Amino acid sequence: MKMAIVSPCINVCVTDPNSDLCYGCARSTDEIKKWSSYSDEEQKDVIEAGRSRMDGWQLKAFDKAYQQKLETGTSPIKEQKLLNEK
């Protein structure tokens, strides 16, 4: 049975044109497109690969935002967008 691995998308969703990596989650466009077809283990591997592509403030910011998403279901950026829509 497939376990629900929470997507590492933290709603930054801008891809660097040179590296083809998202500035928010550091996944490639291909990894993003294929996310839902990956097994749990592949999804975990993609999250770790993305984290390994980050360092310093970007890694800290991602870890904090992803932890909030795991705990609340909403990333800080999405939460802010929702508040601004009210």
PyMOL Python script that loads the backbone (N, CA, C, O; Angstrom):
from pymol import cmd

cmd.read_pdbstr("""\
ATOM      1  N   MET A   1       0.843  -1.187   0.000  1.00  0.00           N
ATOM      2  CA  MET A   1       0.000   0.000   0.000  1.00  0.00           C
ATOM      3  C   MET A   1       0.883   1.244   0.000  1.00  0.00           C
ATOM      4  O   MET A   1       1.844   1.327   0.766  1.00  0.00           O
ATOM      5  N   LYS A   2       0.558   2.211  -0.860  1.00  0.00           N
ATOM      6  CA  LYS A   2       1.359   3.418  -0.979  1.00  0.00           C
ATOM      7  C   LYS A   2       1.095   4.356   0.191  1.00  0.00           C
ATOM      8  O   LYS A   2      -0.043   4.730   0.472  1.00  0.00           O
ATOM      9  N   MET A   3       2.177   4.723   0.861  1.00  0.00           N
ATOM     10  CA  MET A   3       2.102   5.667   1.965  1.00  0.00           C
ATOM     11  C   MET A   3       2.043   7.079   1.381  1.00  0.00           C
ATOM     12  O   MET A   3       2.530   7.306   0.274  1.00  0.00           O
ATOM     13  N   ALA A   4       1.473   7.997   2.083  1.00  0.00           N
ATOM     14  CA  ALA A   4       1.384   9.374   1.590  1.00  0.00           C
ATOM     15  C   ALA A   4       2.635  10.155   1.981  1.00  0.00           C
ATOM     16  O   ALA A   4       2.777  10.583   3.126  1.00  0.00           O
ATOM     17  N   ILE A   5       3.533  10.334   1.027  1.00  0.00           N
ATOM     18  CA  ILE A   5       4.709  11.168   1.245  1.00  0.00           C
ATOM     19  C   ILE A   5       4.306  12.580   0.819  1.00  0.00           C
ATOM     20  O   ILE A   5       3.852  12.786  -0.306  1.00  0.00           O
ATOM     21  N   VAL A   6       4.467  13.530   1.699  1.00  0.00           N
ATOM     22  CA  VAL A   6       4.082  14.909   1.404  1.00  0.00           C
ATOM     23  C   VAL A   6       5.050  15.497   0.383  1.00  0.00           C
ATOM     24  O   VAL A   6       6.268  15.407   0.537  1.00  0.00           O
ATOM     25  N   SER A   7       4.493  16.093  -0.650  1.00  0.00           N
ATOM     26  CA  SER A   7       5.299  16.729  -1.684  1.00  0.00           C
ATOM     27  C   SER A   7       6.207  17.789  -1.057  1.00  0.00           C
ATOM     28  O   SER A   7       5.785  18.505  -0.149  1.00  0.00           O
ATOM     29  N   PRO A   8       7.448  17.893  -1.535  1.00  0.00           N
ATOM     30  CA  PRO A   8       8.354  18.908  -1.004  1.00  0.00           C
ATOM     31  C   PRO A   8       8.087  20.309  -1.544  1.00  0.00           C
ATOM     32  O   PRO A   8       8.816  21.247  -1.222  1.00  0.00           O
ATOM     33  N   CYS A   9       7.050  20.458  -2.362  1.00  0.00           N
ATOM     34  CA  CYS A   9       6.719  21.783  -2.893  1.00  0.00           C
ATOM     35  C   CYS A   9       6.356  22.713  -1.738  1.00  0.00           C
ATOM     36  O   CYS A   9       5.463  22.414  -0.946  1.00  0.00           O
ATOM     37  N   ILE A  10       7.059  23.842  -1.651  1.00  0.00           N
ATOM     38  CA  ILE A  10       6.761  24.827  -0.610  1.00  0.00           C
ATOM     39  C   ILE A  10       6.203  26.115  -1.223  1.00  0.00           C
ATOM     40  O   ILE A  10       6.246  27.179  -0.606  1.00  0.00           O
ATOM     41  N   ASN A  11       5.682  26.000  -2.440  1.00  0.00           N
ATOM     42  CA  ASN A  11       4.978  27.069  -3.145  1.00  0.00           C
ATOM     43  C   ASN A  11       5.849  28.246  -3.569  1.00  0.00           C
ATOM     44  O   ASN A  11       5.368  29.375  -3.667  1.00  0.00           O
ATOM     45  N   VAL A  12       7.128  27.983  -3.820  1.00  0.00           N
ATOM     46  CA  VAL A  12       7.982  29.000  -4.425  1.00  0.00           C
ATOM     47  C   VAL A  12       7.824  28.895  -5.944  1.00  0.00           C
ATOM     48  O   VAL A  12       7.597  29.903  -6.614  1.00  0.00           O
ATOM     49  N   CYS A  13       7.941  27.701  -6.479  1.00  0.00           N
ATOM     50  CA  CYS A  13       7.567  27.354  -7.854  1.00  0.00           C
ATOM     51  C   CYS A  13       8.146  28.271  -8.938  1.00  0.00           C
ATOM     52  O   CYS A  13       7.422  28.752  -9.810  1.00  0.00           O
ATOM     53  N   VAL A  14       9.429  28.500  -8.870  1.00  0.00           N
ATOM     54  CA  VAL A  14      10.160  29.203  -9.921  1.00  0.00           C
ATOM     55  C   VAL A  14      11.367  28.348 -10.244  1.00  0.00           C
ATOM     56  O   VAL A  14      12.140  27.987  -9.357  1.00  0.00           O
ATOM     57  N   THR A  15      11.524  28.025 -11.521  1.00  0.00           N
ATOM     58  CA  THR A  15      12.616  27.156 -11.936  1.00  0.00           C
ATOM     59  C   THR A  15      13.745  27.973 -12.544  1.00  0.00           C
ATOM     60  O   THR A  15      13.519  28.823 -13.405  1.00  0.00           O
ATOM     61  N   ASP A  16      14.952  27.711 -12.090  1.00  0.00           N
ATOM     62  CA  ASP A  16      16.138  28.362 -12.628  1.00  0.00           C
ATOM     63  C   ASP A  16      16.343  27.890 -14.070  1.00  0.00           C
ATOM     64  O   ASP A  16      16.402  26.685 -14.312  1.00  0.00           O
ATOM     65  N   PRO A  17      16.451  28.805 -15.024  1.00  0.00           N
ATOM     66  CA  PRO A  17      16.562  28.401 -16.425  1.00  0.00           C
ATOM     67  C   PRO A  17      17.878  27.681 -16.760  1.00  0.00           C
ATOM     68  O   PRO A  17      17.941  26.930 -17.734  1.00  0.00           O
ATOM     69  N   ASN A  18      18.906  27.905 -15.974  1.00  0.00           N
ATOM     70  CA  ASN A  18      20.198  27.270 -16.257  1.00  0.00           C
ATOM     71  C   ASN A  18      20.305  25.868 -15.677  1.00  0.00           C
ATOM     72  O   ASN A  18      20.787  24.952 -16.343  1.00  0.00           O
ATOM     73  N   SER A  19      19.859  25.698 -14.440  1.00  0.00           N
ATOM     74  CA  SER A  19      19.997  24.391 -13.784  1.00  0.00           C
ATOM     75  C   SER A  19      18.754  23.520 -13.933  1.00  0.00           C
ATOM     76  O   SER A  19      18.825  22.309 -13.721  1.00  0.00           O
ATOM     77  N   ASP A  20      17.619  24.111 -14.294  1.00  0.00           N
ATOM     78  CA  ASP A  20      16.324  23.428 -14.366  1.00  0.00           C
ATOM     79  C   ASP A  20      15.885  22.929 -12.991  1.00  0.00           C
ATOM     80  O   ASP A  20      15.178  21.926 -12.893  1.00  0.00           O
ATOM     81  N   LEU A  21      16.301  23.621 -11.932  1.00  0.00           N
ATOM     82  CA  LEU A  21      15.915  23.259 -10.576  1.00  0.00           C
ATOM     83  C   LEU A  21      15.013  24.339 -10.001  1.00  0.00           C
ATOM     84  O   LEU A  21      15.235  25.532 -10.213  1.00  0.00           O
ATOM     85  N   CYS A  22      13.994  23.903  -9.270  1.00  0.00           N
ATOM     86  CA  CYS A  22      13.090  24.832  -8.601  1.00  0.00           C
ATOM     87  C   CYS A  22      13.845  25.527  -7.467  1.00  0.00           C
ATOM     88  O   CYS A  22      14.572  24.881  -6.712  1.00  0.00           O
ATOM     89  N   TYR A  23      13.672  26.828  -7.353  1.00  0.00           N
ATOM     90  CA  TYR A  23      14.321  27.590  -6.280  1.00  0.00           C
ATOM     91  C   TYR A  23      13.786  27.200  -4.902  1.00  0.00           C
ATOM     92  O   TYR A  23      14.486  27.357  -3.902  1.00  0.00           O
ATOM     93  N   GLY A  24      12.564  26.697  -4.841  1.00  0.00           N
ATOM     94  CA  GLY A  24      11.968  26.344  -3.556  1.00  0.00           C
ATOM     95  C   GLY A  24      12.338  24.968  -3.060  1.00  0.00           C
ATOM     96  O   GLY A  24      12.810  24.823  -1.932  1.00  0.00           O
ATOM     97  N   CYS A  25      12.132  23.941  -3.891  1.00  0.00           N
ATOM     98  CA  CYS A  25      12.325  22.558  -3.443  1.00  0.00           C
ATOM     99  C   CYS A  25      13.545  21.892  -4.067  1.00  0.00           C
ATOM    100  O   CYS A  25      13.902  20.779  -3.682  1.00  0.00           O
ATOM    101  N   ALA A  26      14.188  22.553  -5.019  1.00  0.00           N
ATOM    102  CA  ALA A  26      15.397  22.060  -5.696  1.00  0.00           C
ATOM    103  C   ALA A  26      15.166  20.777  -6.488  1.00  0.00           C
ATOM    104  O   ALA A  26      16.102  20.020  -6.747  1.00  0.00           O
ATOM    105  N   ARG A  27      13.903  20.540  -6.872  1.00  0.00           N
ATOM    106  CA  ARG A  27      13.636  19.406  -7.758  1.00  0.00           C
ATOM    107  C   ARG A  27      13.757  19.878  -9.202  1.00  0.00           C
ATOM    108  O   ARG A  27      13.530  21.049  -9.506  1.00  0.00           O
ATOM    109  N   SER A  28      14.116  18.950 -10.087  1.00  0.00           N
ATOM    110  CA  SER A  28      14.144  19.263 -11.514  1.00  0.00           C
ATOM    111  C   SER A  28      12.708  19.259 -12.047  1.00  0.00           C
ATOM    112  O   SER A  28      11.799  18.732 -11.406  1.00  0.00           O
ATOM    113  N   THR A  29      12.522  19.844 -13.210  1.00  0.00           N
ATOM    114  CA  THR A  29      11.207  19.839 -13.832  1.00  0.00           C
ATOM    115  C   THR A  29      10.711  18.407 -14.016  1.00  0.00           C
ATOM    116  O   THR A  29       9.535  18.120 -13.797  1.00  0.00           O
ATOM    117  N   ASP A  30      11.608  17.514 -14.419  1.00  0.00           N
ATOM    118  CA  ASP A  30      11.245  16.117 -14.616  1.00  0.00           C
ATOM    119  C   ASP A  30      10.803  15.461 -13.303  1.00  0.00           C
ATOM    120  O   ASP A  30       9.828  14.709 -13.278  1.00  0.00           O
ATOM    121  N   GLU A  31      11.520  15.747 -12.219  1.00  0.00           N
ATOM    122  CA  GLU A  31      11.146  15.191 -10.904  1.00  0.00           C
ATOM    123  C   GLU A  31       9.779  15.713 -10.459  1.00  0.00           C
ATOM    124  O   GLU A  31       8.988  14.978  -9.868  1.00  0.00           O
ATOM    125  N   ILE A  32       9.514  16.969 -10.744  1.00  0.00           N
ATOM    126  CA  ILE A  32       8.220  17.558 -10.382  1.00  0.00           C
ATOM    127  C   ILE A  32       7.104  16.891 -11.191  1.00  0.00           C
ATOM    128  O   ILE A  32       6.072  16.512 -10.636  1.00  0.00           O
ATOM    129  N   LYS A  33       7.314  16.751 -12.491  1.00  0.00           N
ATOM    130  CA  LYS A  33       6.296  16.145 -13.361  1.00  0.00           C
ATOM    131  C   LYS A  33       6.001  14.704 -12.965  1.00  0.00           C
ATOM    132  O   LYS A  33       4.850  14.270 -13.012  1.00  0.00           O
ATOM    133  N   LYS A  34       7.028  13.964 -12.576  1.00  0.00           N
ATOM    134  CA  LYS A  34       6.871  12.529 -12.299  1.00  0.00           C
ATOM    135  C   LYS A  34       6.541  12.220 -10.841  1.00  0.00           C
ATOM    136  O   LYS A  34       6.347  11.054 -10.497  1.00  0.00           O
ATOM    137  N   TRP A  35       6.473  13.224  -9.984  1.00  0.00           N
ATOM    138  CA  TRP A  35       6.318  13.025  -8.548  1.00  0.00           C
ATOM    139  C   TRP A  35       5.223  12.016  -8.196  1.00  0.00           C
ATOM    140  O   TRP A  35       5.470  11.079  -7.436  1.00  0.00           O
ATOM    141  N   SER A  36       4.036  12.196  -8.731  1.00  0.00           N
ATOM    142  CA  SER A  36       2.911  11.342  -8.331  1.00  0.00           C
ATOM    143  C   SER A  36       3.050   9.905  -8.827  1.00  0.00           C
ATOM    144  O   SER A  36       2.363   9.015  -8.325  1.00  0.00           O
ATOM    145  N   SER A  37       3.919   9.663  -9.796  1.00  0.00           N
ATOM    146  CA  SER A  37       4.107   8.295 -10.292  1.00  0.00           C
ATOM    147  C   SER A  37       5.223   7.550  -9.550  1.00  0.00           C
ATOM    148  O   SER A  37       5.384   6.342  -9.721  1.00  0.00           O
ATOM    149  N   TYR A  38       5.984   8.264  -8.735  1.00  0.00           N
ATOM    150  CA  TYR A  38       7.086   7.632  -7.995  1.00  0.00           C
ATOM    151  C   TYR A  38       6.561   6.796  -6.831  1.00  0.00           C
ATOM    152  O   TYR A  38       5.507   7.087  -6.265  1.00  0.00           O
ATOM    153  N   SER A  39       7.309   5.759  -6.487  1.00  0.00           N
ATOM    154  CA  SER A  39       7.020   4.977  -5.282  1.00  0.00           C
ATOM    155  C   SER A  39       7.389   5.821  -4.061  1.00  0.00           C
ATOM    156  O   SER A  39       8.050   6.851  -4.193  1.00  0.00           O
ATOM    157  N   ASP A  40       6.966   5.391  -2.890  1.00  0.00           N
ATOM    158  CA  ASP A  40       7.330   6.096  -1.653  1.00  0.00           C
ATOM    159  C   ASP A  40       8.839   6.251  -1.544  1.00  0.00           C
ATOM    160  O   ASP A  40       9.341   7.324  -1.208  1.00  0.00           O
ATOM    161  N   GLU A  41       9.556   5.173  -1.831  1.00  0.00           N
ATOM    162  CA  GLU A  41      11.023   5.206  -1.713  1.00  0.00           C
ATOM    163  C   GLU A  41      11.627   6.196  -2.702  1.00  0.00           C
ATOM    164  O   GLU A  41      12.554   6.931  -2.360  1.00  0.00           O
ATOM    165  N   GLU A  42      11.105   6.217  -3.924  1.00  0.00           N
ATOM    166  CA  GLU A  42      11.600   7.173  -4.925  1.00  0.00           C
ATOM    167  C   GLU A  42      11.291   8.605  -4.493  1.00  0.00           C
ATOM    168  O   GLU A  42      12.118   9.499  -4.674  1.00  0.00           O
ATOM    169  N   GLN A  43      10.109   8.827  -3.926  1.00  0.00           N
ATOM    170  CA  GLN A  43       9.769  10.172  -3.454  1.00  0.00           C
ATOM    171  C   GLN A  43      10.712  10.608  -2.340  1.00  0.00           C
ATOM    172  O   GLN A  43      11.176  11.748  -2.331  1.00  0.00           O
ATOM    173  N   LYS A  44      10.999   9.709  -1.399  1.00  0.00           N
ATOM    174  CA  LYS A  44      11.951  10.035  -0.327  1.00  0.00           C
ATOM    175  C   LYS A  44      13.316  10.365  -0.919  1.00  0.00           C
ATOM    176  O   LYS A  44      13.976  11.305  -0.475  1.00  0.00           O
ATOM    177  N   ASP A  45      13.743   9.593  -1.925  1.00  0.00           N
ATOM    178  CA  ASP A  45      15.031   9.834  -2.577  1.00  0.00           C
ATOM    179  C   ASP A  45      15.064  11.198  -3.262  1.00  0.00           C
ATOM    180  O   ASP A  45      16.078  11.895  -3.214  1.00  0.00           O
ATOM    181  N   VAL A  46      13.955  11.580  -3.899  1.00  0.00           N
ATOM    182  CA  VAL A  46      13.879  12.881  -4.571  1.00  0.00           C
ATOM    183  C   VAL A  46      13.964  14.010  -3.543  1.00  0.00           C
ATOM    184  O   VAL A  46      14.637  15.013  -3.780  1.00  0.00           O
ATOM    185  N   ILE A  47      13.291  13.855  -2.415  1.00  0.00           N
ATOM    186  CA  ILE A  47      13.367  14.877  -1.363  1.00  0.00           C
ATOM    187  C   ILE A  47      14.811  15.019  -0.880  1.00  0.00           C
ATOM    188  O   ILE A  47      15.310  16.134  -0.733  1.00  0.00           O
ATOM    189  N   GLU A  48      15.469  13.911  -0.638  1.00  0.00           N
ATOM    190  CA  GLU A  48      16.865  13.966  -0.167  1.00  0.00           C
ATOM    191  C   GLU A  48      17.795  14.519  -1.243  1.00  0.00           C
ATOM    192  O   GLU A  48      18.730  15.257  -0.933  1.00  0.00           O
ATOM    193  N   ALA A  49      17.545  14.168  -2.504  1.00  0.00           N
ATOM    194  CA  ALA A  49      18.362  14.714  -3.595  1.00  0.00           C
ATOM    195  C   ALA A  49      18.197  16.230  -3.657  1.00  0.00           C
ATOM    196  O   ALA A  49      19.173  16.962  -3.823  1.00  0.00           O
ATOM    197  N   GLY A  50      16.961  16.693  -3.522  1.00  0.00           N
ATOM    198  CA  GLY A  50      16.717  18.135  -3.516  1.00  0.00           C
ATOM    199  C   GLY A  50      17.427  18.820  -2.358  1.00  0.00           C
ATOM    200  O   GLY A  50      18.054  19.864  -2.535  1.00  0.00           O
ATOM    201  N   ARG A  51      17.325  18.229  -1.172  1.00  0.00           N
ATOM    202  CA  ARG A  51      17.997  18.809   0.000  1.00  0.00           C
ATOM    203  C   ARG A  51      19.509  18.847  -0.209  1.00  0.00           C
ATOM    204  O   ARG A  51      20.172  19.785   0.233  1.00  0.00           O
ATOM    205  N   SER A  52      20.057  17.835  -0.879  1.00  0.00           N
ATOM    206  CA  SER A  52      21.511  17.791  -1.102  1.00  0.00           C
ATOM    207  C   SER A  52      21.961  18.858  -2.098  1.00  0.00           C
ATOM    208  O   SER A  52      23.145  19.190  -2.161  1.00  0.00           O
ATOM    209  N   ARG A  53      21.029  19.391  -2.869  1.00  0.00           N
ATOM    210  CA  ARG A  53      21.348  20.451  -3.836  1.00  0.00           C
ATOM    211  C   ARG A  53      21.325  21.834  -3.192  1.00  0.00           C
ATOM    212  O   ARG A  53      21.710  22.822  -3.817  1.00  0.00           O
ATOM    213  N   MET A  54      20.873  21.903  -1.944  1.00  0.00           N
ATOM    214  CA  MET A  54      20.773  23.178  -1.228  1.00  0.00           C
ATOM    215  C   MET A  54      21.850  23.263  -0.160  1.00  0.00           C
ATOM    216  O   MET A  54      22.429  22.256   0.245  1.00  0.00           O
ATOM    217  N   ASP A  55      22.106  24.489   0.289  1.00  0.00           N
ATOM    218  CA  ASP A  55      22.938  24.668   1.472  1.00  0.00           C
ATOM    219  C   ASP A  55      22.604  26.012   2.112  1.00  0.00           C
ATOM    220  O   ASP A  55      21.797  26.776   1.582  1.00  0.00           O
ATOM    221  N   GLY A  56      23.215  26.288   3.228  1.00  0.00           N
ATOM    222  CA  GLY A  56      23.051  27.568   3.904  1.00  0.00           C
ATOM    223  C   GLY A  56      21.607  27.945   4.166  1.00  0.00           C
ATOM    224  O   GLY A  56      20.802  27.115   4.588  1.00  0.00           O
ATOM    225  N   TRP A  57      21.286  29.211   3.911  1.00  0.00           N
ATOM    226  CA  TRP A  57      19.960  29.747   4.224  1.00  0.00           C
ATOM    227  C   TRP A  57      18.865  29.042   3.443  1.00  0.00           C
ATOM    228  O   TRP A  57      17.758  28.870   3.954  1.00  0.00           O
ATOM    229  N   GLN A  58      19.158  28.623   2.186  1.00  0.00           N
ATOM    230  CA  GLN A  58      18.128  27.968   1.376  1.00  0.00           C
ATOM    231  C   GLN A  58      17.702  26.644   2.019  1.00  0.00           C
ATOM    232  O   GLN A  58      16.512  26.339   2.092  1.00  0.00           O
ATOM    233  N   LEU A  59      18.675  25.870   2.479  1.00  0.00           N
ATOM    234  CA  LEU A  59      18.359  24.594   3.123  1.00  0.00           C
ATOM    235  C   LEU A  59      17.602  24.822   4.429  1.00  0.00           C
ATOM    236  O   LEU A  59      16.636  24.116   4.718  1.00  0.00           O
ATOM    237  N   LYS A  60      18.032  25.798   5.213  1.00  0.00           N
ATOM    238  CA  LYS A  60      17.337  26.105   6.471  1.00  0.00           C
ATOM    239  C   LYS A  60      15.899  26.548   6.205  1.00  0.00           C
ATOM    240  O   LYS A  60      14.973  26.109   6.886  1.00  0.00           O
ATOM    241  N   ALA A  61      15.719  27.416   5.216  1.00  0.00           N
ATOM    242  CA  ALA A  61      14.383  27.909   4.888  1.00  0.00           C
ATOM    243  C   ALA A  61      13.499  26.772   4.367  1.00  0.00           C
ATOM    244  O   ALA A  61      12.325  26.683   4.727  1.00  0.00           O
ATOM    245  N   PHE A  62      14.060  25.906   3.523  1.00  0.00           N
ATOM    246  CA  PHE A  62      13.289  24.774   3.013  1.00  0.00           C
ATOM    247  C   PHE A  62      12.877  23.857   4.159  1.00  0.00           C
ATOM    248  O   PHE A  62      11.708  23.491   4.278  1.00  0.00           O
ATOM    249  N   ASP A  63      13.842  23.488   5.005  1.00  0.00           N
ATOM    250  CA  ASP A  63      13.536  22.570   6.112  1.00  0.00           C
ATOM    251  C   ASP A  63      12.440  23.127   7.014  1.00  0.00           C
ATOM    252  O   ASP A  63      11.548  22.394   7.441  1.00  0.00           O
ATOM    253  N   LYS A  64      12.512  24.428   7.305  1.00  0.00           N
ATOM    254  CA  LYS A  64      11.505  25.055   8.160  1.00  0.00           C
ATOM    255  C   LYS A  64      10.137  25.055   7.476  1.00  0.00           C
ATOM    256  O   LYS A  64       9.128  24.732   8.102  1.00  0.00           O
ATOM    257  N   ALA A  65      10.102  25.416   6.199  1.00  0.00           N
ATOM    258  CA  ALA A  65       8.833  25.469   5.464  1.00  0.00           C
ATOM    259  C   ALA A  65       8.249  24.074   5.279  1.00  0.00           C
ATOM    260  O   ALA A  65       7.040  23.882   5.410  1.00  0.00           O
ATOM    261  N   TYR A  66       9.104  23.097   4.977  1.00  0.00           N
ATOM    262  CA  TYR A  66       8.611  21.730   4.770  1.00  0.00           C
ATOM    263  C   TYR A  66       8.102  21.149   6.083  1.00  0.00           C
ATOM    264  O   TYR A  66       7.106  20.425   6.095  1.00  0.00           O
ATOM    265  N   GLN A  67       8.770  21.457   7.177  1.00  0.00           N
ATOM    266  CA  GLN A  67       8.304  20.979   8.477  1.00  0.00           C
ATOM    267  C   GLN A  67       6.926  21.561   8.791  1.00  0.00           C
ATOM    268  O   GLN A  67       6.049  20.851   9.284  1.00  0.00           O
ATOM    269  N   GLN A  68       6.732  22.854   8.506  1.00  0.00           N
ATOM    270  CA  GLN A  68       5.419  23.465   8.729  1.00  0.00           C
ATOM    271  C   GLN A  68       4.378  22.779   7.851  1.00  0.00           C
ATOM    272  O   GLN A  68       3.265  22.511   8.304  1.00  0.00           O
ATOM    273  N   LYS A  69       4.729  22.493   6.598  1.00  0.00           N
ATOM    274  CA  LYS A  69       3.784  21.823   5.703  1.00  0.00           C
ATOM    275  C   LYS A  69       3.432  20.437   6.230  1.00  0.00           C
ATOM    276  O   LYS A  69       2.275  20.025   6.156  1.00  0.00           O
ATOM    277  N   LEU A  70       4.413  19.712   6.761  1.00  0.00           N
ATOM    278  CA  LEU A  70       4.148  18.390   7.332  1.00  0.00           C
ATOM    279  C   LEU A  70       3.210  18.478   8.530  1.00  0.00           C
ATOM    280  O   LEU A  70       2.338  17.628   8.712  1.00  0.00           O
ATOM    281  N   GLU A  71       3.398  19.519   9.349  1.00  0.00           N
ATOM    282  CA  GLU A  71       2.613  19.671  10.578  1.00  0.00           C
ATOM    283  C   GLU A  71       1.221  20.249  10.339  1.00  0.00           C
ATOM    284  O   GLU A  71       0.262  19.860  11.006  1.00  0.00           O
ATOM    285  N   THR A  72       1.111  21.181   9.384  1.00  0.00           N
ATOM    286  CA  THR A  72      -0.157  21.905   9.207  1.00  0.00           C
ATOM    287  C   THR A  72      -0.846  21.643   7.872  1.00  0.00           C
ATOM    288  O   THR A  72      -2.031  21.931   7.708  1.00  0.00           O
ATOM    289  N   GLY A  73      -0.096  21.096   6.924  1.00  0.00           N
ATOM    290  CA  GLY A  73      -0.643  20.881   5.595  1.00  0.00           C
ATOM    291  C   GLY A  73      -0.473  22.061   4.660  1.00  0.00           C
ATOM    292  O   GLY A  73      -0.858  21.989   3.492  1.00  0.00           O
ATOM    293  N   THR A  74       0.104  23.154   5.161  1.00  0.00           N
ATOM    294  CA  THR A  74       0.261  24.364   4.358  1.00  0.00           C
ATOM    295  C   THR A  74       1.645  24.958   4.566  1.00  0.00           C
ATOM    296  O   THR A  74       2.107  25.090   5.700  1.00  0.00           O
ATOM    297  N   SER A  75       2.304  25.316   3.471  1.00  0.00           N
ATOM    298  CA  SER A  75       3.615  25.965   3.572  1.00  0.00           C
ATOM    299  C   SER A  75       3.427  27.422   3.997  1.00  0.00           C
ATOM    300  O   SER A  75       2.340  27.975   3.830  1.00  0.00           O
ATOM    301  N   PRO A  76       4.471  28.049   4.543  1.00  0.00           N
ATOM    302  CA  PRO A  76       4.346  29.457   4.952  1.00  0.00           C
ATOM    303  C   PRO A  76       3.952  30.386   3.800  1.00  0.00           C
ATOM    304  O   PRO A  76       3.184  31.326   4.001  1.00  0.00           O
ATOM    305  N   ILE A  77       4.464  30.133   2.617  1.00  0.00           N
ATOM    306  CA  ILE A  77       4.137  31.000   1.480  1.00  0.00           C
ATOM    307  C   ILE A  77       2.673  30.842   1.093  1.00  0.00           C
ATOM    308  O   ILE A  77       1.985  31.834   0.848  1.00  0.00           O
ATOM    309  N   LYS A  78       2.192  29.608   1.035  1.00  0.00           N
ATOM    310  CA  LYS A  78       0.781  29.391   0.712  1.00  0.00           C
ATOM    311  C   LYS A  78      -0.112  29.993   1.794  1.00  0.00           C
ATOM    312  O   LYS A  78      -1.145  30.591   1.493  1.00  0.00           O
ATOM    313  N   GLU A  79       0.288  29.834   3.044  1.00  0.00           N
ATOM    314  CA  GLU A  79      -0.468  30.409   4.150  1.00  0.00           C
ATOM    315  C   GLU A  79      -0.581  31.922   3.995  1.00  0.00           C
ATOM    316  O   GLU A  79      -1.649  32.494   4.211  1.00  0.00           O
ATOM    317  N   GLN A  80       0.529  32.572   3.620  1.00  0.00           N
ATOM    318  CA  GLN A  80       0.529  34.018   3.433  1.00  0.00           C
ATOM    319  C   GLN A  80      -0.366  34.407   2.265  1.00  0.00           C
ATOM    320  O   GLN A  80      -1.108  35.385   2.357  1.00  0.00           O
ATOM    321  N   LYS A  81      -0.308  33.653   1.161  1.00  0.00           N
ATOM    322  CA  LYS A  81      -1.165  33.947   0.010  1.00  0.00           C
ATOM    323  C   LYS A  81      -2.641  33.831   0.393  1.00  0.00           C
ATOM    324  O   LYS A  81      -3.456  34.662  -0.008  1.00  0.00           O
ATOM    325  N   LEU A  82      -2.980  32.810   1.161  1.00  0.00           N
ATOM    326  CA  LEU A  82      -4.366  32.636   1.600  1.00  0.00           C
ATOM    327  C   LEU A  82      -4.826  33.785   2.479  1.00  0.00           C
ATOM    328  O   LEU A  82      -5.961  34.244   2.349  1.00  0.00           O
ATOM    329  N   LEU A  83      -3.962  34.260   3.374  1.00  0.00           N
ATOM    330  CA  LEU A  83      -4.293  35.401   4.234  1.00  0.00           C
ATOM    331  C   LEU A  83      -4.499  36.669   3.415  1.00  0.00           C
ATOM    332  O   LEU A  83      -5.388  37.468   3.710  1.00  0.00           O
ATOM    333  N   ASN A  84      -3.677  36.850   2.388  1.00  0.00           N
ATOM    334  CA  ASN A  84      -3.783  38.036   1.549  1.00  0.00           C
ATOM    335  C   ASN A  84      -5.043  38.041   0.705  1.00  0.00           C
ATOM    336  O   ASN A  84      -5.493  39.106   0.282  1.00  0.00           O
ATOM    337  N   GLU A  85      -5.629  36.866   0.449  1.00  0.00           N
ATOM    338  CA  GLU A  85      -6.841  36.777  -0.352  1.00  0.00           C
ATOM    339  C   GLU A  85      -8.087  37.132   0.444  1.00  0.00           C
ATOM    340  O   GLU A  85      -9.147  37.352  -0.142  1.00  0.00           O
ATOM    341  N   LYS A  86      -7.984  37.193   1.759  1.00  0.00           N
ATOM    342  CA  LYS A  86      -9.153  37.487   2.606  1.00  0.00           C
ATOM    343  C   LYS A  86      -9.487  38.958   2.581  1.00  0.00           C
ATOM    344  O   LYS A  86     -10.438  39.387   3.233  1.00  0.00           O
TER     345      LYS A  86
END
""", "prot")
cmd.dss("prot")
cmd.show_as("cartoon", "prot")
cmd.util.cbc("prot")
cmd.orient("prot")
